[in-house]
Amino acid sequence: MRLLHPAAWAGFFLNCALVLILFATLNEALLAELDAQERAVMELMQSLRPIVFGILVIQALGLALIAMRFGAGLVVACIGGALMLPAGVVFIVGCVLSHYNIRYFRFFPAPSGYAGARAIFRTAYARRFWIMFGVGAALAFLLFNTGLANFAFLILAFACTAMYLAFRVTTQHPLVLFDTHLTIVPAVMARRVVLPYQAIRAATMFADSSIRFDVDTADGTHSLSWSLNSVEEQSRRAALEALATALTANNVPLL
């Protein structure tokens, strides 16, 4: 459970709170003040109460499966979160972050900061996420002004997610080289990990520009894949040359 990201817990408890508040306000006094159409909607919500609580159970099950390292856990959690969009977006993001925390828990988490770095290569994804945020925010604004508030909130939730990811990838450089180790970000929503040169048995590059590192960890040798395409395009050749030089200098074969 310690590897579950705080955003997953925050999203789950936010969903629980929203459900409790919603059903706590659905009382006879409120229904009496509504017109016939609004009353029909509220009565429908009351009839869906078991289903809504069932969605919370699905979310809790997804969290438990993620914590137990079952591959289906992320799918279950995302289904539960999707059924409560737009509020469920916080839960979904938190579950994806938790999935990657657990997937890469064997590798050494990188400390914050880049003191002592010999080379830093920046991400190729920040601009894409900022564009997604701008387009999403503009579309949400248009939907609000045309009276489609429900769709606007949904689009705005995704726009805010894109903004969060833009900030995240901007502060987590995909490849940083140090004297004794390197740090990489194996996936957009994964945390930065440290690979000591002495722990890397080999590095294998594939045609799609992905590189597989075979790394000795506390519980044996494990493989970790990283994509050179995560580095901004104009710096990829320099990044590959610098990485090859660093690995060769530390007797790590790049195949």
VOSEBA-456678 format. One record per residue (C-alpha): x, y, z. Coordinates in Angstrom, 3 decimals, always signed. Each point is the difference from the previous one (the first is absolute). Layout:
BEGIN
+----------+----------+----------+
|       xx |       yy |       zz |
+----------+----------+----------+
|        X |        Y |        Z |
...
+----------+----------+----------+
//
This chain:
BEGIN
+----------+----------+----------+
|       xx |       yy |       zz |
+----------+----------+----------+
|   +0.000 |   +0.000 |   +0.000 |
|   +2.935 |   +2.363 |   +0.603 |
|   +0.649 |   +0.124 |   -3.759 |
|   -3.500 |   +1.237 |   -0.795 |
|   +0.220 |   +3.616 |   -1.089 |
|   -1.705 |   +2.597 |   +2.254 |
|   -2.076 |   +1.146 |   -2.996 |
|   -1.647 |   -3.438 |   -0.155 |
|   -1.122 |   +0.273 |   +3.623 |
|   -1.033 |   +3.635 |   -0.460 |
|   -2.065 |   -0.879 |   -3.063 |
|   -1.670 |   -2.939 |   +1.723 |
|   -0.969 |   +1.979 |   +3.096 |
|   -1.134 |   +2.919 |   -2.186 |
|   -2.343 |   -2.350 |   -1.865 |
|   -1.293 |   -1.426 |   +3.288 |
|   -0.609 |   +3.490 |   +1.374 |
|   -1.857 |   +1.119 |   -3.142 |
|   -2.239 |   -3.064 |   +0.103 |
|   -0.790 |   +0.462 |   +3.694 |
|   -0.735 |   +3.708 |   -0.456 |
|   -2.201 |   -0.685 |   -3.007 |
|   -2.166 |   -2.584 |   +1.714 |
|   -0.072 |   +1.899 |   +3.293 |
|   -1.648 |   +2.938 |   -1.788 |
|   -2.596 |   -2.173 |   -1.784 |
|   -2.720 |   +0.330 |   +2.601 |
|   -3.726 |   +0.526 |   -0.215 |
|   +0.259 |   +3.684 |   +0.869 |
|   +2.278 |   +0.635 |   -2.966 |
|   -2.134 |   -2.064 |   -2.379 |
|   -3.073 |   +2.003 |   +0.969 |
|   +1.703 |   +3.213 |   -1.178 |
|   +0.830 |   -1.358 |   -3.458 |
|   -2.137 |   +0.063 |   -3.117 |
|   -1.216 |   -3.222 |   -1.550 |
|   +2.954 |   -0.482 |   -2.342 |
|   +2.633 |   +0.682 |   +2.653 |
|   -1.841 |   -2.249 |   +2.450 |
|   +0.042 |   -2.816 |   -2.541 |
|   +3.770 |   +0.352 |   -0.388 |
|   +0.531 |   -0.053 |   +3.768 |
|   -2.234 |   -3.028 |   +0.425 |
|   +1.999 |   -1.748 |   -2.708 |
|   +3.175 |   +0.787 |   +1.935 |
|   -1.517 |   -1.546 |   +3.100 |
|   -0.840 |   -3.167 |   -1.891 |
|   +3.610 |   -0.187 |   -1.227 |
|   +1.403 |   +0.135 |   +3.523 |
|   +1.054 |   -3.701 |   +0.087 |
|   +1.761 |   +0.391 |   -3.351 |
|   +1.899 |   +3.093 |   +1.137 |
|   +1.166 |   -1.725 |   +3.178 |
|   +0.943 |   -2.976 |   -2.173 |
|   +2.264 |   +2.314 |   -2.017 |
|   +1.801 |   +0.968 |   +3.208 |
|   +0.472 |   -3.695 |   +0.752 |
|   +1.535 |   -0.452 |   -3.476 |
|   +2.401 |   +2.864 |   +0.692 |
|   +1.001 |   -1.484 |   +3.362 |
|   +0.528 |   -3.389 |   -1.655 |
|   +2.148 |   +1.587 |   -2.692 |
|   +2.190 |   +1.670 |   +2.637 |
|   +0.398 |   -3.282 |   +1.869 |
|   +0.950 |   -1.878 |   -3.189 |
|   +2.550 |   +2.673 |   -0.934 |
|   +1.536 |   -0.249 |   +3.469 |
|   +0.180 |   -3.801 |   -0.370 |
|   +1.734 |   +0.450 |   -3.391 |
|   -2.703 |   -1.585 |   -2.106 |
|   +0.144 |   +1.252 |   -3.595 |
|   -3.788 |   +0.239 |   -0.216 |
|   -0.097 |   +2.396 |   +2.941 |
|   +0.643 |   +3.095 |   -2.109 |
|   -2.741 |   -0.992 |   -2.460 |
|   -2.526 |   -0.548 |   +2.804 |
|   +0.953 |   +3.281 |   +1.688 |
|   -0.241 |   +1.987 |   -3.254 |
|   -3.437 |   -1.458 |   -0.729 |
|   -1.161 |   +1.043 |   +3.466 |
|   +1.452 |   +3.484 |   -0.454 |
|   -1.437 |   +0.402 |   -3.505 |
|   -3.486 |   -0.715 |   +1.329 |
|   +0.283 |   +3.103 |   +2.193 |
|   +1.534 |   +2.477 |   -2.449 |
|   +0.825 |   +2.840 |   +0.191 |
|   +0.655 |   -0.365 |   +3.751 |
|   +1.531 |   -3.417 |   -0.630 |
|   +2.930 |   +1.439 |   -1.962 |
|   +1.976 |   +0.616 |   +3.217 |
|   -0.479 |   -3.633 |   +0.981 |
|   +1.032 |   -1.249 |   -3.461 |
|   +3.174 |   +2.114 |   -0.057 |
|   +0.880 |   -1.156 |   +3.504 |
|   -0.494 |   -3.646 |   -0.950 |
|   +2.226 |   +0.316 |   -3.070 |
|   +2.714 |   +1.641 |   +2.128 |
|   -0.392 |   -2.799 |   +2.557 |
|   +0.286 |   -2.630 |   -2.749 |
|   +3.351 |   +1.369 |   -1.108 |
|   +1.232 |   +0.416 |   +3.590 |
|   -0.589 |   -3.708 |   +0.535 |
|   +1.237 |   -1.054 |   -3.445 |
|   +3.402 |   +1.622 |   +0.583 |
|   +0.262 |   -0.431 |   +3.776 |
|   +3.069 |   -2.266 |   -0.388 |
|   +2.068 |   +2.811 |   -1.450 |
|   +1.610 |   +2.764 |   +1.989 |
|   -2.190 |   +3.140 |   +0.270 |
|   +1.872 |   +3.113 |   -1.068 |
|   +0.488 |   +2.826 |   +2.498 |
|   -1.406 |   +3.404 |   -0.840 |
|   +2.299 |   +2.404 |   -1.756 |
|   +2.812 |   -0.425 |   -2.518 |
|   +3.083 |   +1.097 |   +1.932 |
|   +3.149 |   -1.429 |   -1.540 |
|   -1.606 |   -0.901 |   -3.321 |
|   +2.363 |   -0.200 |   -2.972 |
|   -2.734 |   +0.144 |   -2.633 |
|   -3.738 |   +0.719 |   +0.145 |
|   -2.349 |   -0.757 |   -2.879 |
|   -3.468 |   +1.504 |   +0.005 |
|   -3.346 |   -1.579 |   -0.786 |
|   -1.763 |   -0.069 |   -3.349 |
|   -3.448 |   -0.165 |   +1.589 |
|   -0.444 |   +3.352 |   +1.770 |
|   -1.049 |   +1.921 |   -3.118 |
|   -2.564 |   -2.680 |   -0.940 |
|   -1.634 |   +0.127 |   +3.419 |
|   -0.111 |   +3.803 |   +0.012 |
|   -1.736 |   -0.084 |   -3.399 |
|   -2.491 |   -2.560 |   +1.330 |
|   -0.646 |   +2.232 |   +3.009 |
|   -0.529 |   +3.102 |   -2.153 |
|   -2.359 |   -1.749 |   -2.407 |
|   -1.916 |   -1.640 |   +2.851 |
|   -0.352 |   +3.231 |   +1.979 |
|   -1.229 |   +1.889 |   -3.088 |
|   -2.491 |   -2.745 |   -0.849 |
|   -1.273 |   -0.093 |   +3.589 |
|   -0.481 |   +3.791 |   -0.084 |
|   -2.035 |   -0.270 |   -3.210 |
|   -2.136 |   -2.795 |   +1.427 |
|   -0.708 |   +2.034 |   +3.150 |
|   -1.154 |   +2.917 |   -2.124 |
|   -2.300 |   -2.200 |   -2.072 |
|   -1.716 |   -1.445 |   +3.055 |
|   +1.637 |   -3.449 |   -0.141 |
|   +1.436 |   +0.168 |   +3.491 |
|   +0.150 |   -3.772 |   +0.526 |
|   +2.209 |   -0.516 |   -3.045 |
|   +2.011 |   +3.079 |   +0.924 |
|   +0.887 |   -1.404 |   +3.422 |
|   +1.078 |   -3.271 |   -1.602 |
|   +2.269 |   +1.730 |   -2.524 |
|   +1.342 |   +2.305 |   +2.703 |
|   +0.943 |   -3.012 |   +2.143 |
|   +2.077 |   -1.419 |   -2.856 |
|   +1.534 |   +3.418 |   -0.662 |
|   +1.086 |   +0.258 |   +3.641 |
|   +1.514 |   -3.484 |   -0.263 |
|   +1.996 |   +1.120 |   -3.041 |
|   +1.212 |   +3.062 |   +1.929 |
|   +1.094 |   -2.211 |   +2.922 |
|   +1.898 |   -2.294 |   -2.373 |
|   +1.635 |   +3.008 |   -1.688 |
|   +1.354 |   +1.200 |   +3.350 |
|   +1.020 |   -3.550 |   +0.924 |
|   +2.023 |   -0.755 |   -3.135 |
|   +1.591 |   +3.457 |   +0.078 |
|   +1.500 |   -0.656 |   +3.435 |
|   +0.920 |   -3.647 |   -0.660 |
|   +2.672 |   -0.104 |   -2.691 |
|   -0.111 |   -3.305 |   -1.908 |
|   +3.773 |   -0.549 |   -0.019 |
|   +2.628 |   +1.422 |   +2.340 |
|   +3.608 |   -1.255 |   +0.123 |
|   +2.172 |   +0.117 |   +3.115 |
|   +3.516 |   -1.284 |   +0.752 |
|   -1.161 |   -3.193 |   +1.751 |
|   -3.543 |   -0.479 |   -1.267 |
|   -2.676 |   +1.174 |   -2.365 |
|   -3.658 |   +0.821 |   +0.594 |
|   -2.855 |   -0.698 |   -2.391 |
|   -3.780 |   +0.371 |   -0.060 |
|   -1.242 |   -3.339 |   -1.409 |
|   -3.548 |   +1.279 |   -0.704 |
|   -1.771 |   +3.358 |   -0.083 |
|   -1.770 |   -0.647 |   +3.297 |
|   +2.834 |   -1.948 |   +1.643 |
|   +2.363 |   +1.426 |   +2.572 |
|   +3.649 |   +0.614 |   -0.832 |
|   +2.268 |   -2.939 |   +0.891 |
|   +3.752 |   -0.321 |   +0.569 |
|   +2.049 |   -2.597 |   -1.874 |
|   +3.523 |   -0.300 |   +1.456 |
|   +2.446 |   -0.892 |   -2.770 |
|   +1.397 |   -2.856 |   +2.072 |
|   -3.496 |   -1.533 |   +0.233 |
|   -0.655 |   +0.066 |   -3.768 |
|   +0.960 |   -3.313 |   -1.610 |
|   -0.816 |   +1.053 |   -3.554 |
|   -1.990 |   +2.493 |   -2.057 |
|   -1.706 |   -1.073 |   -3.219 |
|   -1.341 |   +2.450 |   -2.565 |
|   -2.871 |   -0.943 |   -2.315 |
|   -1.196 |   +1.323 |   -3.347 |
|   -2.780 |   +2.085 |   +1.590 |
|   +2.647 |   +1.961 |   +2.001 |
|   -0.897 |   -1.751 |   +3.247 |
|   +2.855 |   -1.159 |   +2.230 |
|   -0.246 |   -2.928 |   +2.392 |
|   +2.193 |   +0.136 |   +3.075 |
|   +0.769 |   -3.289 |   +1.791 |
|   +0.546 |   +1.077 |   +3.599 |
|   +1.119 |   -1.848 |   +3.127 |
|   -2.374 |   +0.820 |   +2.860 |
|   -0.427 |   -1.266 |   +3.553 |
|   -2.199 |   -2.889 |   -1.178 |
|   +1.815 |   -0.996 |   -3.184 |
|   +0.503 |   +1.300 |   -3.524 |
|   -2.915 |   +1.869 |   -1.540 |
|   -0.536 |   +1.784 |   -3.290 |
|   -1.097 |   +3.598 |   -0.393 |
|   -0.930 |   +1.605 |   -3.321 |
|   +0.413 |   +3.674 |   -0.863 |
|   -0.698 |   +1.856 |   -3.244 |
|   +2.457 |   +2.406 |   -1.575 |
|   -3.051 |   +1.654 |   -1.582 |
|   -0.861 |   +1.465 |   +3.406 |
|   +2.899 |   +2.433 |   -0.526 |
|   -0.738 |   +3.121 |   -2.047 |
|   +0.642 |   -0.739 |   -3.671 |
|   +2.904 |   +2.365 |   -0.607 |
|   +1.942 |   -1.526 |   +2.913 |
|   -0.508 |   -3.719 |   -0.701 |
|   +3.222 |   -0.593 |   -1.901 |
|   +2.023 |   +1.807 |   +2.660 |
|   -1.826 |   -1.918 |   +2.726 |
|   +0.766 |   -3.345 |   -1.612 |
|   +3.667 |   +0.890 |   -0.481 |
|   +0.347 |   +1.224 |   +3.581 |
|   -1.761 |   -3.103 |   +1.341 |
|   +2.216 |   -2.321 |   -2.074 |
|   +3.124 |   +1.827 |   +1.181 |
|   -1.044 |   -0.216 |   +3.661 |
|   -0.866 |   -3.700 |   -0.237 |
|   +3.225 |   -0.853 |   -1.848 |
|   +2.093 |   +1.907 |   +2.540 |
|   -1.555 |   -2.140 |   +2.726 |
|   +0.431 |   -3.298 |   -1.859 |
|   -3.687 |   -0.395 |   -0.778 |
|   -0.608 |   -1.426 |   -3.495 |
|   -2.543 |   +1.810 |   -2.201 |
|   -1.246 |   -2.668 |   -2.395 |
+----------+----------+----------+
//
